[in-house]
Amino acid sequence: MTALALPQAADQILDLFHRFREEVGDAIAAASLTLATTNWLRGGAASPEANGPFTVRQAAEKLGVSEWTVRDLVKTGKLTCDRIGTGRGTIRFSAADLASYRESARPSAAIPSRRRRLLGVE
């Protein structure tokens, strides 16, 4: 990168940071998103969307459920999330949050019904 291109790139990164901060309302989260995005644009890491943070809508799509189901899972503590901002905050999910829920929601070995146990059919 040339010396002339550096200030332009810095302005673009700063603009990106301000857009993220306006969207999420939190400077630390905006800085994290900006860093992930610039790293991705340089070809350093996978798409910033690969590891999150994911919105409620994106999490619902990835889990194959509705947005209301995602909110209910958060409310009951079955799905962890990060709240960004003040008040109720904006809900964001990491890839680890979604993977942890998928693992916990996976049914274990089939449990035979009472009728099957009584009949000796398993």
N, C-alpha and C positions, 0 to 999 in steps of 0.2 A: 504494500500500500504506500502510495507516495505521500509526501508531506502535505500536498494540496488536498488529497482525498481524505486525509484524517479528520480535519475539522467538519467536513460534510458528513462523514460517517458518525462522528460524535453528535452532531445535531440530529441525525436520524434516530440514533439510539435514545437520545434525550426525549425526542418527540414520542417514540414508542413507549418509554417509561411513563410519560405524562398521560398517554391514552390508557395504558393499563391502570394507572393510579385512579384515573377518573372512573373507570369501569368497576374496579374492586374496592376503591375507597381506602386502601391500606398501602402505605409506602413499602413495607417489607415484602408483601405479596407481589406488588408491582415490580419491585426490583428483581425478585426471583423469576417472575414471568419474562421480564426483559432479558435477563441473563440467559435463560433457557432458549428464548427465541433467537437471540443473536448467536448463541452457540450453534443452534440448528441451522441458521442461515449460512454460517461459515462451514457447515458440513461436519461439525464436531460430534453431534449426538443425534439420536433419533428425533423425530418430530417432537416438539414440545407437548403435543397432545398424547404421545405414547404413554407418558407417565403421569399425566394430569398437570395441573389440577383440572378436574372435570366438573361441569355444572350439573345440576339436578337432571336436566334433560339428557345430557351426554351419559351420565351414570345410568339412567333408566334405559337408554338404548343399549348400552353395553351389557346390562343385566337382563335385558329382555322383559322388563316390567314397565308399569306406568310411572309417571312422575309422582303421583300420589302415593304409590306403593313405596317409592324411595323415601319420601318424606315420612311415611309411617314407620319404615324401618329405622330411620334416624331417631324418630320420637321414642320408639320402644328400646333403643340402644342396641339393636341388632346390626346396624351399619354405622360405622364411625365416620366422622367428617371433621372438617376444619371450618370454623366460622370466621369470616373475614369482615372487619369493620365493627361498628358499634351497634348497640341495640340488638335486634334479632340477628343481624349480620347476614352476610351472603354465604351460602353453603357451598363448599368445594370438597371434592373427593380426590384422593390420590389413587393411583393404580393399586397400591398395597391395600387401601381400604376396600376396594372392590374385590380384590383377590381373596382377602380375609373373609369377606361375607360369602363369596361363592363357596369357599371351603367349608364354612360353618353350615351353610344351607344345603350342602350335598347330603342326601340321605345315606345313612349307614346301611348295614345289611338289613334286608327285609325282615320285618317282625311278623311272624305268622299271626293271623287273627285268632280270636278265642275259639270260633267255630272250627277252624282248621286244627287247632291244638286238640280240641275235644274229639274230633274225628280221627286224629292221628295222621292227618295229611299235612305235609309241610313242604 
